[in-house]
Amino acid sequence: MRGRVVLGVSGGIAAFRAVEVLRGLVKARCRVHAILTENAARFVAPRTFAVLSNARAEVSLWSDATNPGVDHVALGRESDLLLVVPATANIIAKMASGVADDALTTYALAHRGRVVVAPAMNTAMWNHAATQRALATLRERGAVVVEPACGFLAEGEVGPGRLAAVDEIVGAALAALPPRGALARVRVLVSAGPTREPIDAVRVITNRSSGRMGVALAAAARDLGAEVRLLAGPGVTAPPGVAAERFETADDLGRLLGARAPDADVVWHAAAVADFRPAGVAQGKLDRRQGALQLALEPVPDLAAAMPRAQGQPYLVIFAADRAAELEVRAAAKMAAKGADAVVANPIDEPGLGMEETRNRAVVLTRLGVRRGFAAQDKEALARELLMALAGEIMAARRR
């Protein structure tokens, strides 16, 4: 379990977005307990939250024939985070003033952990001095405010007050949770996606990598309590709660690895770096009317071998994609040549697996002689298995 979250939902039109936030938290392996205001229950049925969280959604402090009611004190003692989505002007004012007149605000007073609020309201209400004073009070107490976006509002007006993006809210919530899991407080650096090497001003040499495996590794490491940074190639989207920096070319990625690797405990180098690039970049745009041309290529520097590693730190995991018949032999040779601690080998000639696919299988080899095979499965599931398989070696290397 990543953490226990109380999801407070107050009565605004954006209440339906809280369902998406709940799904994101559950996907990140959080245990979620929803508490709705009575007005929120007018927008979204409590049953929706109950089904998706596998726990009763509370609206009242009072018990009925089938529900003993929420024990706000016990729940406040056990929970890591209070996340309020959407946070209306009314609920923000009550939380700042200590008003406890319903299940959500009563729980808010009993809560002992971190607080994140995601406001959503009309622009005039957002800009009102009373709302801003209440938000300042919450910030002074340590609450994180996920600022609303600017855009079209329910009333047809345009301005600040629109609920922030779901991924942004989920990311803020996950960042506020205490580290917990097999990789708690481990600093993980992941590279993901293809490089693009320019031929001219509009054309590039690239490859079929989608970056999905690297993104899955970053998300799974986050869920296991790690501090994760993603180096993301073209077209790669970072998962919520993961810091990201972008690269285009191998040189870009090399500079990022040089800057970030020394601060990491482990590097999962999953990016598909081009082996060759044009020896020179043509000015402007090449014109086919000029006839046939020959493109001179030069090898790209070996980024894994060049990665700064003092006394074998950080622990380095590389990836090798090759034909199934010689997969392990070539992967082991690649691990030795690059001085890596482990290699994840994937086949390139098995239908439905590999680059541009959602599934893959893998064989993991380590410098210490460990070999583990993983059957074909979704890359998200495979990522977690890979992290858990190497967690012991990573933690041991971290203590050296």
C-alpha positions in Angstrom: 0.0 0.0 0.0 1.4 3.4 -1.0 -0.6 5.3 1.6 -4.0 5.9 3.2 -5.8 8.9 1.7 -9.1 10.5 2.9 -10.6 12.0 -0.2 -12.9 14.9 0.7 -15.4 16.0 -2.0 -17.3 19.2 -1.6 -20.3 20.5 -3.5 -19.2 22.0 -6.8 -19.8 21.1 -10.4 -16.2 19.7 -10.5 -17.2 17.0 -8.0 -17.4 14.5 -10.9 -13.6 15.0 -11.5 -13.0 13.7 -8.0 -14.0 10.2 -9.4 -11.0 10.4 -11.8 -8.7 11.5 -8.9 -9.9 8.5 -6.9 -9.1 6.1 -9.8 -5.6 7.6 -10.1 -5.0 7.1 -6.4 -6.2 3.5 -6.4 -4.1 2.8 -9.5 -1.1 4.1 -7.5 -1.9 1.6 -4.8 -3.4 4.0 -2.3 -6.2 3.0 0.1 -8.9 5.7 -0.2 -11.7 6.6 2.1 -14.2 9.1 0.6 -16.1 11.7 2.6 -18.6 13.8 0.7 -20.5 16.8 1.8 -24.3 16.6 1.4 -24.1 19.1 -1.6 -21.4 16.9 -3.2 -23.7 14.0 -3.0 -26.2 16.0 -5.1 -23.6 16.0 -8.0 -22.2 12.5 -7.7 -23.7 9.5 -5.9 -21.6 8.3 -2.9 -22.0 4.7 -4.3 -19.7 5.7 -7.2 -16.9 6.4 -4.8 -17.7 3.4 -2.7 -17.5 1.0 -5.7 -14.2 2.4 -7.0 -12.5 2.6 -3.5 -14.0 -0.7 -2.2 -14.9 1.2 1.0 -18.1 2.9 2.1 -18.3 6.6 1.2 -19.4 8.7 4.1 -21.8 11.7 3.9 -23.0 11.9 7.5 -21.4 11.4 11.0 -24.6 9.7 12.1 -25.1 6.0 12.0 -28.0 4.2 10.4 -29.3 0.7 10.4 -26.4 -0.6 8.2 -23.6 1.9 8.9 -22.1 2.7 12.3 -20.9 6.1 10.9 -17.4 7.4 10.5 -15.1 7.5 13.5 -13.4 10.7 12.5 -10.8 10.6 15.3 -9.7 7.0 14.6 -9.6 7.7 10.8 -7.6 10.9 11.5 -5.1 8.9 13.4 -4.7 6.3 10.7 -4.6 8.3 7.6 -1.6 9.9 5.9 -3.3 12.5 3.8 -6.5 14.6 3.5 -7.1 15.5 -0.2 -10.1 17.8 -0.9 -11.3 17.8 -4.5 -12.9 20.0 -5.4 -12.4 22.5 -2.6 -15.1 25.1 -2.8 -14.9 28.5 -1.4 -17.2 27.4 1.4 -15.1 24.3 2.4 -11.9 26.3 2.3 -13.3 29.0 4.6 -14.6 26.4 7.0 -11.3 24.5 7.1 -9.4 27.7 7.7 -11.8 28.8 10.5 -12.1 25.5 12.2 -15.8 25.1 11.5 -16.9 21.4 12.0 -20.6 21.2 11.0 -20.6 18.1 8.7 -18.7 14.8 8.2 -15.9 16.3 6.1 -15.1 19.4 8.1 -15.3 17.5 11.4 -12.9 15.0 10.0 -10.6 17.8 8.8 -10.2 19.0 12.4 -9.3 15.5 13.5 -6.8 14.8 10.7 -3.2 14.6 11.8 -1.4 14.1 8.5 -0.6 16.2 5.4 -3.3 18.2 3.6 -3.7 18.9 -0.1 -6.6 21.0 -1.4 -7.6 21.5 -5.1 -9.8 24.6 -5.3 -12.5 25.0 -8.0 -15.0 28.0 -8.1 -16.1 31.0 -10.0 -13.3 33.6 -10.7 -14.9 36.2 -8.5 -15.1 33.8 -5.6 -11.5 32.8 -6.2 -10.3 36.4 -6.3 -12.3 37.4 -3.2 -10.1 38.6 -0.3 -11.9 36.2 2.1 -11.0 33.2 -0.1 -7.4 34.3 -0.5 -7.0 34.9 3.3 -8.4 31.4 4.0 -6.0 29.9 1.5 -3.1 31.8 3.1 -4.1 30.4 6.5 -4.2 26.8 5.2 -0.7 27.3 3.6 0.7 28.6 6.8 -0.5 25.4 8.5 1.4 23.4 5.9 -1.4 22.6 3.4 -0.5 22.2 -0.3 -2.8 24.2 -2.6 -3.1 22.9 -6.2 -3.8 26.1 -8.0 -6.8 26.1 -10.2 -6.4 26.5 -14.0 -7.6 29.4 -16.1 -10.3 28.5 -18.6 -14.0 28.3 -19.4 -16.1 27.9 -16.2 -19.5 26.4 -15.6 -21.2 29.8 -15.7 -19.8 30.5 -19.2 -17.1 32.9 -17.9 -13.4 32.7 -18.6 -10.8 33.1 -15.9 -9.0 31.3 -13.0 -11.1 28.9 -10.9 -11.2 25.8 -13.1 -10.2 22.6 -11.3 -6.5 21.7 -12.0 -5.8 18.7 -14.2 -6.4 15.3 -12.6 -2.8 14.2 -13.1 -1.6 17.4 -11.4 -3.8 16.7 -8.4 -2.9 13.1 -8.2 0.8 14.0 -8.5 0.5 16.5 -5.7 -1.2 13.9 -3.5 1.4 11.2 -4.1 4.2 13.7 -3.4 2.7 14.6 -0.1 2.5 10.9 1.1 5.3 9.7 3.4 7.8 7.3 1.7 6.6 3.7 2.1 7.5 0.5 0.2 10.3 -1.7 -0.9 12.1 1.3 -2.4 11.3 3.9 0.2 13.6 6.9 -0.1 15.7 5.3 -2.9 16.6 7.9 -5.5 15.7 6.4 -8.9 16.6 7.9 -12.3 14.8 6.5 -15.3 15.5 7.3 -19.0 12.7 6.5 -21.4 11.8 6.9 -25.1 13.6 7.4 -28.3 16.3 9.8 -29.4 15.9 11.9 -32.5 19.0 12.8 -34.5 18.5 15.6 -37.1 19.1 15.1 -40.8 18.0 18.6 -41.7 15.7 21.2 -40.3 12.6 18.9 -40.5 13.8 15.3 -40.8 15.3 13.0 -38.1 16.6 9.5 -37.6 14.8 7.8 -34.7 13.4 4.4 -33.7 10.2 2.7 -32.8 10.4 3.1 -29.0 7.3 4.4 -27.3 8.9 4.9 -23.9 6.1 2.9 -22.3 8.5 0.6 -20.4 10.4 3.5 -18.9 7.3 5.3 -17.9 5.9 2.1 -16.3 9.2 1.8 -14.4 9.0 5.4 -13.1 5.4 4.9 -12.0 6.0 1.6 -10.3 9.1 3.0 -8.5 7.0 5.9 -7.3 4.4 3.5 -6.0 7.1 1.6 -4.1 8.1 4.8 -2.3 11.1 5.9 -4.4 12.1 9.4 -5.2 11.8 9.3 -9.0 13.1 11.5 -11.8 12.3 10.7 -15.4 14.4 11.7 -18.4 11.8 11.7 -21.1 12.3 11.5 -24.9 10.0 12.8 -27.6 6.4 11.9 -27.2 6.9 10.5 -23.6 4.5 11.7 -20.9 5.6 11.5 -17.3 3.3 9.8 -14.8 1.7 11.9 -12.0 4.0 12.7 -9.1 7.2 12.1 -11.1 9.7 14.9 -11.8 10.7 15.0 -15.5 13.2 16.5 -17.8 13.2 16.2 -21.5 15.7 15.3 -24.2 15.7 15.1 -27.9 19.1 13.9 -29.1 21.7 11.5 -27.6 23.8 14.5 -26.7 20.9 16.0 -24.8 20.4 12.7 -22.9 24.1 12.4 -22.2 24.2 15.8 -20.6 21.2 15.0 -18.4 22.7 11.6 -17.3 25.9 13.4 -16.5 24.1 15.9 -14.3 21.6 13.6 -12.6 23.2 10.2 -12.3 25.7 11.2 -9.5 22.7 12.1 -7.3 20.9 8.8 -7.9 21.0 5.4 -6.1 20.0 3.5 -9.2 19.7 4.3 -12.9 17.3 2.4 -15.1 18.6 3.3 -18.6 15.6 2.3 -20.6 15.8 4.9 -23.3 16.3 3.6 -26.9 19.4 5.6 -27.9 20.2 5.7 -31.6 23.4 3.8 -32.6 24.1 6.1 -35.5 23.4 9.7 -36.4 24.2 11.9 -39.4 27.8 13.0 -39.6 26.5 16.5 -40.4 23.2 18.3 -40.3 22.0 19.8 -43.6 21.0 23.5 -43.5 17.3 24.1 -44.2 15.3 21.3 -45.8 16.8 18.8 -48.3 14.9 18.9 -51.6 14.2 15.5 -53.4 14.2 17.4 -56.7 17.9 17.6 -56.3 18.1 13.8 -56.9 19.6 10.9 -55.0 21.9 11.6 -52.0 24.1 9.6 -49.7 23.8 10.1 -46.0 27.0 9.7 -44.0 26.4 8.3 -40.5 28.7 8.2 -37.5 28.4 6.1 -34.3 26.7 7.7 -31.3 28.8 7.7 -28.1 28.0 5.0 -25.6 26.0 6.9 -22.9 25.8 4.0 -20.5 29.6 3.4 -20.6 30.3 7.1 -20.2 27.9 7.6 -17.3 29.7 9.1 -14.2 29.9 6.4 -11.5 32.1 6.9 -8.5 33.0 3.6 -6.8 30.3 1.7 -8.7 27.6 4.2 -7.8 24.8 4.5 -8.9 23.6 0.9 -9.5 23.2 0.7 -13.3 20.5 -1.3 -15.1 20.7 -1.3 -18.9 18.3 -2.8 -21.5 19.2 -5.0 -24.5 16.8 -5.8 -27.3 17.8 -8.6 -29.6 16.8 -11.8 -31.4 15.4 -14.4 -29.1 17.9 -17.1 -30.3 20.9 -15.2 -29.0 19.2 -12.8 -26.5 21.0 -13.8 -23.3 24.5 -14.3 -24.8 24.4 -10.8 -26.4 22.8 -9.2 -23.3 25.5 -10.6 -21.0 28.2 -9.3 -23.3 26.6 -5.9 -23.4 26.4 -5.8 -19.6 30.1 -6.6 -19.3 31.1 -4.1 -22.0 29.3 -1.2 -20.4 30.2 -2.1 -16.8 26.5 -2.3 -15.8 25.2 -4.1 -12.7 22.2 -5.7 -14.5 20.7 -6.0 -17.9 17.1 -6.5 -18.9 16.9 -8.4 -22.2 13.9 -8.3 -24.4 13.2 -10.1 -27.7 12.6 -8.2 -30.9 11.3 -11.0 -33.0 8.3 -12.3 -31.1 4.8 -11.1 -32.3 2.9 -8.8 -30.0 5.9 -8.0 -27.8 8.5 -5.3 -27.7 8.6 -1.8 -29.0 5.3 -0.1 -29.9 3.5 -2.9 -28.1 1.8 -2.9 -24.7 3.3 -6.2 -23.6 6.8 -7.7 -23.3 8.7 -10.5 -21.7 12.2 -10.2 -20.2 15.2 -12.0 -18.9 17.2 -10.3 -16.2 20.9 -11.0 -15.7 23.1 -9.4 -13.0 26.8 -9.0 -12.5 26.5 -11.2 -9.4 25.3 -14.1 -11.5 21.5 -13.9 -10.9 19.2 -14.9 -13.8 15.5 -14.5 -13.8 12.9 -14.9 -16.5 9.6 -13.0 -16.7 6.7 -14.3 -18.9 5.0 -12.0 -21.4 2.7 -9.5 -19.6 1.7 -5.9 -19.7 4.6 -3.5 -19.4 3.1 -2.0 -16.2 3.0 -5.3 -14.5 6.5 -6.3 -15.8 7.9 -3.0 -14.5 6.9 -3.8 -10.9 8.3 -7.3 -11.2 11.6 -6.0 -12.5 11.9 -3.4 -9.7 11.1 -6.0 -7.0 13.5 -8.5 -8.6 16.4 -6.1 -8.3 15.4 -4.3 -5.1 17.7 -6.4 -2.9 20.8 -5.8 -5.0 19.9 -2.1 -5.3 19.5 -1.7 -1.5 22.7 -3.6 -0.8 24.7 -1.4 -3.3 23.1 1.7 -1.7 24.6 0.7 1.7 28.1 0.2 0.3 
